[in-house]
Amino acid sequence: MNLDERVMELESRLAFQDDTIQALNDVLVAQQRSLERMQLQMAALIKRQEEMGGQFEAFEEDAPPPHY
């Protein structure tokens, strides 16, 4: 292999690597956005569960004993 062929081969590999790196970066960005969205949803669900848990506790305190 002469020098020109080797340079062309390296340039070709570099171009493919650049494309692969960009594709991986795009996937990583999408995953990060998805993760952030899920974290917000989880926080909202936890808050909602805590609010609902307080409602059920208040309901149970007002309920008559089981022997009635």
N, C-alpha and C positions, 0 to 999 in steps of 0.2 A: 504494500500500500504506500503510495507516495504521499507527500506532505499535503497536497491539495485535497486528496480524498479523506485523509484523516481530519483535516480542518472541517470539511463539509459534514463528516460523520459527527464530529463534536458539536457543530452548530445545530444539526438536526436533533441530537439528543437534548441539547439545551432548550430548544424550542418545545419539545415534548415535556420536558421537566417543568418549564414555565407554565404550560397549559395544565399539567397535573397539579401543581402548587395552587394555581388560581381556582381550579375546581374544588380542591380540598378546602381552601379558604372559604369559598362560597358555602359549602356544606357546613363548615364550622360556624359561620355567621348565622345560618338558618337554625342550627341546633341551639345556639346561644339564645336566639330570640324565642324559640320554643320553650327552652328551659326557663327563661324569665317569665313568660306567660304562665307556665305551669306553677311557678312559685307564687305569682300573684293570685292565681286561682286557689292554690292550697291555703294561702293566708286568709282569703275570703271564706273558704269553707271552715277553717278553724274558728274564725270569728263567729260565723253563723252557728256552728255547733255549740260554742260557748254560750251564745245568746239563747239558743233553744234549750240547752241544758238547764239554764236558770229558770226558764218557764216551767219545765217539767218538775223541777224541785219544788217550786212554789205550789204547783198543782197537787203534788203528793202530800205536802204539809197540810193542805186544807181538806184532804179526803178523809172520810170517816174511817174508823178502825175496821179491819176486815170482818169482825164478828157481827156487824150491823147488817 
